[in-house]
Amino acid sequence: MKHAEELNKKFPDVYRDANHKPEMALALTHFEGMCGFRPFQEIKDFVKGVPELAHVIGQSAVEAMTSTDAADINAVRSAVKQSFSGLMRCDSSTVSTQISNLVTRLSSESQQGSCIDDILKELVLRLNTQFPGDVGVFAAFFLNHMKLKPGEAMFLAANLPHAYLSGDCIECMATSDNVVRAGLTPKYKDVDTLVEMLDYTPRTKADNIMSYSTRGVDSNIRVFQPPVPDFGVHSIQIKASESYSLSAEASASILIITEGQCEISQLGQVKSGHVIFISANEERTITSGEKGIVMHRALCIPSTN
């Protein structure tokens, strides 16, 4: 939050509000993204095994990565920061040349026994097709490659690097429009701010996955509550031709219908794509259609602590 306030004060034309921006993505389809720094050993293996990556981060960063003790978390964060900063600040022509070299090598050589598996190879080649020569292509070696099934969610804390790659999701976040970009985008990039603000703690893919809770015997609802007070999401599924009581909540909420159609008391018929505002402490009765209904409700969920 403090950093958001500082950015807003210094650069109000770019960062227009002073709020932080944690967010979550709840997959509606098979969803793909990158989120958070990979486990340290994975990044180290790429630095040692991908010469094009080693070239762009610089020899000093390579030495820091290969000599750092994985048990020293502060040294690990420092080495990852040095390597990622070296990549992001590398001359764009050098980055483009090394990506071209990498793509040529991946396209012509067998990767059997390589640190680059088929999934990562496909990702690198695809990113380069979408954003040719972009520094974000190399980011695939630093960030966890996340694949979510429908109904799964991931949490993106403030200062956690991420990119959405494909698929549809419910995205819910704190009330901020601020985005600090550095790659895989045609929009304004602010590399210096990004590399100084990031959380360089390596994590596993599983660390980024959000679990959900249920409400007693109510099997219709899954509650996704990130570790922030700003927002939460209720994922609600109602079977065909059933009546369901949408609970009154302490906060106002936004309800989006993502599948099917239904009738909501005081509103009438609604269907997929409709968005509804529900006031605080307001209960509604929902009667689903012949094919059932799926909806998602964004709200502030009171802390249980």
MOJO-V435228 format. One record per run of one state. SS is the DSSP state (helix for helix, strand for strand, loop for the rest). FROM is the first residue (numbers start at 1). LEN is the number of residues. If there is no record, write none. Layout:
ss,from,len
SS,FROM,LEN
SS,FROM,LEN
This chain:
ss,from,len
loop,1,1
helix,2,9
loop,11,12
strand,23,5
loop,28,3
strand,31,7
loop,38,2
helix,40,10
loop,50,1
helix,51,7
loop,58,1
helix,59,9
loop,68,5
helix,73,16
loop,89,3
helix,92,17
loop,109,9
helix,118,13
loop,131,5
helix,136,4
loop,140,3
strand,143,6
loop,149,4
strand,153,4
loop,157,5
strand,162,5
loop,167,2
strand,169,5
loop,174,17
helix,191,7
loop,198,7
helix,205,4
strand,209,2
loop,211,2
strand,213,3
loop,216,2
strand,218,7
loop,225,7
strand,232,7
loop,239,4
strand,243,4
loop,247,6
strand,253,12
loop,265,3
strand,268,4
loop,272,3
strand,275,4
loop,279,5
strand,284,16
loop,300,6
